[in-house]
């Protein structure tokens, strides 16, 4: 009997279901590129904190607005009432530090998903070398996320 391989589309779907999902994105940034950025930020945070146990169930909503966010811990509190575990409002104005601001905002809210309160972590959780890595691996110009 020969090997049976799943269809590429079903394989892609099963991979996406196992990781964080952006369930709604009304920002100017492309969902696929934001997901790549958020995955890298989680990886960098996980090197120090360990993988977020709820990473597979994390649901994120992104919209245009001033750079701000909200996150719930435990995550089921947000999911039961709002349908999301993290909410990000991203500024669309071109700024030289836009990528680091988005990365730091996601990292900050991710720390809340880990269960930390503000006094327990820095406002900007990522180190400068981690930001440099993100810039190298994702992009250097705001148009590349749009």
C-alpha positions, 0 to 999 in steps of 0.5 A, a space after each residue: 500500500 502506498 503512502 497517502 499525503 494530505 492535500 496541501 490546503 488541508 495541511 495549511 489549514 491544520 497548521 493555521 489552526 494550531 497557532 495564534 490567529 488574527 481573527 479580524 484585521 481592519 488596519 492598513 497592515 497585511 494580516 499575513 505579515 502581521 502574523 509573521 511578525 507576531 510569531 517571531 515576537 512570541 518566539 523571542 519572548 518564549 526563549 526567556 519565558 517559555 512558550 505561551 501555553 495558550 498560543 494555539 488558542 490565542 485570538 487577536 483583533 487588529 484595527 487602525 487607531 493610536 498604538 494601544 492594546 488590551 489583553 486578558 489573563 486568563 485568556 478565557 475571560 476575554 474569549 467568553 465576553 469579546 471573542 478575542 484574547 488580545 486587541 491591538 490598535 495600530 497607527 498607520 502613519 509612516 514612522 521610522 520606528 513603526 516596526 519596533 513600536 508594533 513589535 513592542 506593543 504585541 510583546 507588551 500585550 503578550 506579557 499580559 497573556 502570560 499573566 504578568 501585571 505592569 510592575 512585573 515587566 518593562 513597558 517595552 519587553 523586547 531587548 534592542 538586539 531582539 528588535 534588530 533581529 525583527 527588523 532584519 527578518 521582517 522588513 525595514 520599511 513600513 510599506 513592506 507590512 502594508 
